[in-house]
Amino acid sequence: MKVGFVSLGCSKNLIDTEMAIGLFKNNEFQIVNDVKKAEIIVINTCGFIESAKQEAIDTILEMAEYKEKGACKYLVVMGCLVQRYKEELEKAMPEVDLFITIDEYNEFWNKILNLLNKKVNNNICNNLDYMDRVITTGPKTAYLKIAEGCSNKCTYCAIPYIRGEYVSRPMEDILKEAESLSKQGIKELIVIAQDTTKYGVDLYGKTKLSELLNELCKIDGFEWIRFLYSYPESITDELIETVKNNDKICKYFDIPIQHISDTVLKRMNRRTTGEKIENIINKIKKCIPNAILRTSLIVGFPGETKEDFEKLYNFVNKGYFDKLGVFMYSKEDGTPAARLKEQIHHNTKRARHNKIMSIAKQISEEKLKSFIGKEYKVLIENITFDNKYYIGRTYMDIPETDGVIIIKNTKEKILGEFIKCKVINIENYDLIGEIID
């Protein structure tokens, strides 16, 4: 049978999708890119915030139409939304043939076989397996998940209730998977977890991220190694030195600070202060002058006063961050913050969001202009339909989130290759470059 996949949400979710694809492929199902041709459609959902839930529901309803009008015979829905709301979804969406929670991933294939009325073979390991992933992020880039869940218990976040406590993968398993990815031709490895800086604490009694990164750097084939995301309170001097001293590790820190006001940080149950955040940023910039810093912020958190917001605005205006994303606080079921009384009106949240984004765009433009005339190593990932321009990324950009560098096509057959480019201009959040012979 032909199987099509739709993966929603974060890159950690994408890895689960890739493992599911591998499972179907190993069992001799045909994987198709066009869901219109699929007899089985599998949707991996996100349930993190309200907008993600709505996107998931809209996608399920859209895919359900192919059962009526297309080739689809079975609709399977998995992932975070199912983990949170399985019973409600089963009642509300009878058009879905099978819902699979995250807790049921160890029974994944048996559930599929039962759906298809096929015999279950209990002698075969048919669980989702990191080693059987089908990489969907292009021929040269892959994510490497080093832990599942989160134990930080931020008051606004539903992830601990969806994915459970933080559980690190054994280092030997991670390195084995990384070796496999290298042999597949992967050149850019993106190490991910909800909080990479906590890696190893549950298994080894202390953080082991620096050690893991050093071991990954020893594997032949990788040219870029990144890690996402690093919480400010857990960024150690050792980690900064590891990034500084390894040429393979991209000088890029994604530090989701969420806010700078101590009052708001305390309400969020963040384990740091505004002063400590500023200190760690200054330490990184001093030690690694060319380090790129990205962050994410939340505006309109319950109880956020005008003074709290002004502190955040003024902090952003200092220009510490090269890249910045802003979210309006989303009230999530079951989280402590949802029970707080001082909820902020949507219009106020929107105004604060727009104000931060306005200054962030100005800062981004100034920073991008500073790159004009400089030379960078670029990974070429795509080409425009008319073949006139290549699309690539520098070490300063992560896939799907940051900008790109657009380069006039003066050389054939460089797709998937690293080349040297000079930045000659900027356009919005992107760079314009030319190839250096």
PyMOL commands that set and color helices and strands:
alter all, ss='L'
color gray80, all
select helices_A, chain A and resi 11-26+35-37+50-69+80-92+102-115+130-132+159-163+171-183+196-198+201-204+209-217+232-234+237-245+262-267+274-287+306-317+336-339+346-369
alter helices_A, ss='H'
color red, helices_A
select strands_A, chain A and resi 2-7+30-31+40-45+74-79+98-100+141-145+147-148+167-168+188-192+224-228+252-254+292-299+323-328+375-383+389-393+405-408+418-427+430-435
alter strands_A, ss='S'
color yellow, strands_A
deselect
rebuild
show_as cartoon
